[in-house]
């Protein structure tokens, strides 16, 4: 029945008191309040547990015996390179070239397994042939220099990329992996640089200083990791910063002493600088290999074959050290 009295504000307040759960009139009152369950799930203890679980980082243990073995391999490699350079003469370059080609094959095996380029078998075959040609040119060229090795490297890279275009799945990876192929080819060709250096004045002494600094740096760094791997560089990388710094210091000190024993233009200062550059180059490559393996582990990829995984660091470190030594010989030591 219609009421005679008009609907006033007091009646509205009475209705609101009788219906406390009803939303208030108006545009803003039409929006429902947040669900308390959603607030609990957004800021409750469950979200904190998820964040703690997400932030948890696995600490990879350091294997002491493995560190000692890798350091011993680096020391033996440095000793073989030094002895070969000191016993090489104009008529006896072939034995040293054979030794270096064997080291090239070891590096090629390790780098191919670690970097996994497209058409791995074809790339490895082309890189091996490139290394053989580089050793031959380094030993027989009329004028020893780096230019023939650069031409051989570019030719090997071109042939390897052409070989990677045969299959469709390999062609799709060429754009992203040509740098990987270039690293493999350059790493193999770098082991022909000692032959070039032995044919130049002061080259054998430069190899002595380079290999001493790099070999001692890797050996001391790995031995220190076996004893005191702290502070950790990263939780996923089984290396300690103390070993890295100590290895570089010992390598620099030893090469400074060698610089005082060698003939001019070597001096303690020049020996220390050459040894420091070689030591830092070797250690950085070794650390880069460790970080690469940690990245593969975190990405859920299959780890590299154990033998190749442990040889990659020292072999790559000496390859970069040879390139740095050649540059120092012609820029700093002349």
QUITA-V59537 format. One record per pair of residues at least 12 apart in sequence whose C-alpha atoms are under 10 Angstrom apart, sorted by the first residue. I is the first residue (numbers start at 0). GAP is how many residues later the second one is. Records with the same first field share a line. If there is no record, write none. Layout:
# QUITA-V59537
I->GAP / GAP
This chain:
# QUITA-V59537
56->178 / 179
57->177 / 178 / 240
58->173 / 175 / 176 / 177 / 178 / 179
59->174 / 175 / 176 / 177 / 178 / 179 / 234
60->168 / 174 / 175 / 176 / 177 / 178
61->163 / 164 / 165 / 166 / 167 / 170 / 175 / 176 / 177 / 178
62->162 / 163 / 164 / 166 / 175 / 176
63->158 / 159 / 160 / 161 / 162 / 163 / 164 / 165 / 174
64->157 / 158 / 161
65->156 / 157 / 159 / 160 / 244
66->152 / 154 / 155 / 156 / 157 / 158 / 159 / 160 / 171 / 172 / 243
67->151 / 152 / 153 / 154 / 155 / 156 / 157 / 158 / 159
68->150 / 153 / 154 / 157 / 241
69->148 / 149 / 152 / 153 / 240 / 241 / 243 / 244
70->144 / 145 / 146 / 147 / 148 / 149 / 150 / 151 / 152 / 153 / 154 / 155 / 243
71->143 / 146 / 147 / 148 / 150 / 151
72->142 / 145 / 146 / 237 / 238 / 241 / 242
73->137 / 140 / 141 / 142 / 143 / 144 / 145 / 148 / 208 / 237 / 239 / 240 / 241 / 243 / 244
74->136 / 137 / 139 / 140 / 141 / 142 / 143 / 144 / 145 / 239
75->139 / 143
76->26 / 134 / 138 / 237 / 238 / 241
77->129 / 130 / 132 / 133 / 134 / 135 / 136 / 137 / 138 / 140 / 236 / 240
78->129 / 132 / 133 / 136
79->16 / 19 / 20 / 131
80->15 / 18 / 19 / 22 / 110 / 113 / 126 / 127 / 130 / 131 / 237
81->112 / 122 / 123 / 124 / 125 / 126 / 127 / 128 / 129 / 130
82->13 / 121 / 124 / 125
83->12 / 13 / 15 / 16 / 110 / 111 / 114 / 120 / 123
84->109 / 110 / 112 / 113 / 114 / 118 / 119 / 120 / 121 / 122 / 123
85->112 / 117 / 118 / 119 / 121 / 122
86->111 / 117
87->107 / 110 / 111 / 116
88->109 / 110
89->49 / 50 / 108 / 109
91->47
92->42 / 43 / 45 / 46 / 47 / 102 / 105 / 106
93->41 / 42 / 45 / 46 / 101
95->39 / 43 / 96 / 98 / 99
96->35 / 37 / 38 / 39 / 41 / 42 / 94 / 95 / 97 / 98
97->34 / 37 / 38
98->92
99->31 / 32 / 35 / 88 / 90 / 91 / 92 / 93 / 94 / 95
100->27 / 30 / 31 / 32 / 33 / 34 / 35 / 87 / 88 / 90 / 91
101->30 / 89
102->85 / 88 / 212
103->23 / 24 / 27 / 28 / 31 / 83 / 84 / 85 / 86 / 87 / 88 / 211 / 215
104->19 / 22 / 23 / 26 / 27 / 83
105->82 / 202 / 205 / 206 / 209
106->21 / 77 / 80 / 81 / 84 / 201 / 204 / 205 / 206 / 207 / 208 / 209 / 212
107->15 / 16 / 17 / 19 / 20 / 23 / 76 / 77 / 79 / 80 / 200 / 204 / 207
108->15 / 19 / 75 / 198 / 199 / 202 / 203
109->74 / 194 / 195 / 196 / 197 / 198 / 199 / 200 / 201 / 202 / 203 / 205 / 206
110->13 / 69 / 70 / 72 / 73 / 74 / 76 / 77 / 193 / 197 / 198 / 200 / 201 / 202 / 204 / 205
111->12 / 15 / 68 / 69 / 72 / 192 / 196 / 200
112->190 / 191 / 192 / 193 / 194 / 195 / 196 / 199
113->175 / 178 / 179 / 182 / 189 / 190 / 191 / 192 / 194 / 195 / 198
114->62 / 65 / 66 / 68 / 69 / 177 / 189
115->61 / 64 / 65 / 188
116->47 / 53 / 56 / 57 / 59 / 60 / 61 / 62 / 63 / 64 / 67
117->42 / 43 / 45 / 46 / 47 / 49 / 51 / 52 / 53 / 54 / 55 / 56 / 58 / 59 / 60 / 62 / 63
118->41 / 42 / 44 / 45 / 46 / 47 / 48 / 50 / 51 / 52 / 54 / 55
119->40 / 43 / 44 / 50 / 61
120->42 / 43
121->37 / 38 / 39 / 40 / 41 / 42
122->33 / 34 / 36 / 37 / 38 / 39 / 40 / 41 / 58 / 61 / 62
123->36 / 57 / 60 / 61
124->35
125->29 / 30 / 31 / 32 / 33 / 34 / 35 / 37 / 59
126->26 / 29 / 30 / 32 / 33 / 54 / 55 / 57 / 58 / 59 / 60 / 61 / 62
127->28 / 56 / 57 / 60 / 61
128->27 / 56 / 59
129->19 / 22 / 23 / 24 / 25 / 26 / 27 / 29 / 30 / 55 / 56 / 58 / 59
130->18 / 21 / 22 / 25 / 54 / 55 / 56 / 57 / 58 / 59 / 60 / 61
131->56 / 57 / 60
132->15 / 16 / 19 / 20 / 23 / 56 / 59
133->14 / 15 / 16 / 17 / 18 / 19 / 54 / 55 / 56 / 57 / 58 / 59 / 61
134->14 / 53 / 54 / 55 / 56 / 57 / 58 / 59 / 60 / 61
135->56 / 59
136->12 / 15 / 55 / 58 / 59
137->54 / 55 / 56 / 57 / 58 / 59 / 60 / 61
138->53 / 54 / 55 / 56 / 57 / 59 / 60
139->55 / 56
140->55
142->53 / 56 / 57
143->49 / 51 / 52 / 53 / 54 / 55 / 56
144->48 / 50 / 51 / 52 / 54 / 55 / 181
145->44 / 46 / 47 / 50 / 51 / 177 / 180 / 181
148->37 / 40 / 41 / 43 / 44 / 47
149->36 / 39 / 40
151->33 / 34 / 37
152->29 / 31 / 32 / 33 / 34 / 35 / 36 / 37
153->28 / 31 / 32
154->30
155->25 / 26 / 29 / 30 / 33
156->21 / 22 / 24 / 25 / 26 / 27 / 28 / 29
157->20 / 23 / 24
159->18 / 21 / 22 / 25
160->13 / 14 / 16 / 17 / 20 / 21
161->12
163->14
182->133
183->132
185->133 / 134 / 137
186->128 / 129 / 130 / 131 / 132 / 133 / 136
187->127 / 128 / 131
188->130
189->126 / 128 / 129 / 130 / 131 / 132 / 133
190->124 / 125 / 127 / 128 / 129 / 131 / 132
191->127 / 130
192->14 / 126 / 129 / 130 / 132 / 133
193->12 / 13 / 125 / 128 / 129 / 131 / 132
194->12
195->130
196->125 / 128 / 129 / 132
199->129
200->128 / 133
201->60 / 61 / 62 / 63 / 64 / 127 / 131 / 132
202->122 / 123 / 126
204->53 / 54 / 57 / 58 / 61 / 66
205->53 / 56 / 60 / 65 / 68 / 69 / 116 / 119 / 120 / 122 / 123 / 127
206->67 / 68 / 114 / 115 / 118 / 119 / 122
207->47 / 50 / 67
208->42 / 43 / 45 / 46 / 47 / 48 / 49 / 50 / 53 / 57 / 61 / 62 / 63 / 64 / 65 / 66 / 67 / 69 / 116
209->41 / 45 / 61 / 64 / 65 / 66 / 67 / 68 / 69 / 108 / 111 / 112 / 114 / 115 / 116
210->40 / 44 / 64 / 67 / 68 / 71 / 107 / 110 / 111 / 114
211->39 / 40 / 42 / 43 / 46 / 63 / 66 / 67
212->34 / 35 / 36 / 37 / 38 / 39 / 40 / 41 / 42 / 43 / 45 / 58 / 59 / 60 / 61 / 62 / 63 / 64 / 65 / 66 / 67 / 69 / 108
213->33 / 34 / 36 / 37 / 38 / 41 / 61 / 62 / 63 / 64 / 65 / 66 / 67 / 68 / 69 / 100 / 103 / 104 / 107 / 108
214->32 / 36 / 63 / 64 / 67 / 68 / 99 / 102 / 103
215->31 / 32 / 33 / 34 / 35 / 36 / 38 / 39 / 59 / 63
216->26 / 27 / 28 / 29 / 30 / 31 / 32 / 33 / 34 / 35 / 37 / 58 / 59 / 61 / 62 / 63 / 64 / 65 / 66
217->25 / 26 / 28 / 29 / 30 / 32 / 33 / 61 / 62 / 64 / 65 / 68 / 95 / 96 / 99
218->24 / 28 / 31 / 32 / 95
219->23 / 24 / 25 / 26 / 27 / 28 / 29 / 30 / 31
220->18 / 19 / 20 / 21 / 22 / 23 / 24 / 25 / 26 / 27 / 29 / 62
221->17 / 18 / 21 / 22 / 25
222->20 / 24
223->15 / 16 / 17 / 18 / 19 / 20 / 21 / 22 / 23
224->13 / 14 / 15 / 16 / 17 / 18 / 19
225->12 / 13 / 14 / 17
226->13 / 16
227->12 / 13 / 14 / 15
228->12 / 13 / 14 / 15
229->12 / 13
230->12
232->54 / 58
233->57 / 60
234->59
235->54 / 55 / 57 / 58 / 59 / 61 / 62
236->50 / 52 / 53 / 54 / 55 / 56 / 57 / 58
237->49 / 52 / 53 / 56
238->48 / 51 / 52
243->35 / 36 / 39 / 40 / 43
244->35 / 38
246->32 / 33 / 36
247->27 / 28 / 29 / 30 / 31 / 32 / 33 / 34 / 35
248->23 / 26 / 27 / 30 / 31
249->25 / 26 / 29
250->21 / 24 / 25 / 26 / 27 / 28 / 29
251->16 / 17 / 19 / 20 / 21 / 22 / 23 / 24 / 25 / 26 / 27 / 28
252->15 / 18 / 19 / 20 / 22 / 23
253->14 / 17 / 18 / 21 / 22
254->12 / 13 / 14 / 15 / 16 / 17 / 18 / 19 / 20 / 21 / 24
255->12 / 13 / 14 / 15 / 16 / 17 / 18 / 19 / 20
256->12 / 14 / 15
257->12 / 13 / 14 / 17
258->12 / 13 / 14 / 15 / 16
259->12
263->69 / 70
264->67 / 68 / 69
265->67 / 68
266->66
269->58 / 62 / 63
270->62
272->55 / 59
273->47 / 50 / 51 / 54 / 55 / 58 / 59
274->46 / 50
276->44 / 47 / 48 / 51
277->39 / 40 / 41 / 42 / 43 / 44 / 45 / 46 / 47 / 50
278->38 / 39 / 42
279->37 / 40 / 41
280->35 / 36 / 37 / 38 / 39 / 40 / 41 / 42 / 43
281->31 / 32 / 33 / 34 / 35 / 36 / 37 / 38 / 39 / 40
282->30 / 31 / 33 / 34 / 35 / 38
283->29 / 32 / 33 / 36
284->27 / 28 / 29 / 30 / 31 / 32 / 33 / 34 / 35 / 36
285->24 / 25 / 26 / 27 / 28 / 29 / 30 / 31 / 32
286->26 / 27 / 30
287->25 / 28 / 29
288->20 / 21 / 22 / 23 / 24 / 25 / 27 / 28
289->19 / 20 / 22 / 23
292->16
